[in-house]
Amino acid sequence: MLNNINIAGLSEYTNEVKHENIQGKASYGVKLNWESGTKTTVSTKNMILGTHKLVRDFQFTIDEPNQLLGVNCAPNPAEYLLGGMAGCMTVTFIAGATAMNIEIDQLQLEIDGALDLQGFLGLNPDINPGFPELKFIFHVKGNGTQEQYEKLMERVTMHSPNYNTIKNEVKMIGEVHT
C-alpha cells in the first residue's frame, strides 16, 4: 500500500482493462427530486463497471444561498460541479503518484471560477451562463520532485474524466416526459 492505494489492485485492474476493454467501461447516473424552492435531493443510480453492477445508494442535497433564492442549507450546483471535478482530479493525481512510487503526505486542490449571472438571468444573450475559465492549484507535500508533481498535474489534465468532461464539448441529449 502506498498513499492508501492498493498498488497490486491498481496494477491488476489496469492489466484487466488492457486485456479486456469492456472492463474499463463505466456507466453512472443520478436521479434528482425537487423538494421546494431551490432545494433538491439527488440520489445515485447503480453503477455498471465492466461486467459488474455496483450498488450505489447515496443521496445529497443541493440548495442555493439566500441571495440566490435558496435557504442556504447545502452546497449549490456550481459547488458540486467544482467539487466533483476536484475529487476526480485528486484521484487521478494520487493514482498517478502511486504508480510513480511517490508518497504523498498532504494534497489539497483549490479550484476557483467566476460566473456572470446576467447569462443565467437572461439579461444579456452575449454572456455565457457557464464558467468562462477555471483556475486550479495543487498544494502537495511528499517525496516527489517539482518536476514529478508537474508531470502528475499534466497527467491529470490528460486522464481525469471529470476534468476532460468539462474541458471538452460534451454532446447533451435532453427530453421532457409528462
Summary of the structure (lengths in Angstrom):
residues: 178
radius of gyration: 19.1
end to end distance: 50.9
largest distance: 56.6
contacts: 419
relative contact order: 0.12
helix: 36%
strand: 26%
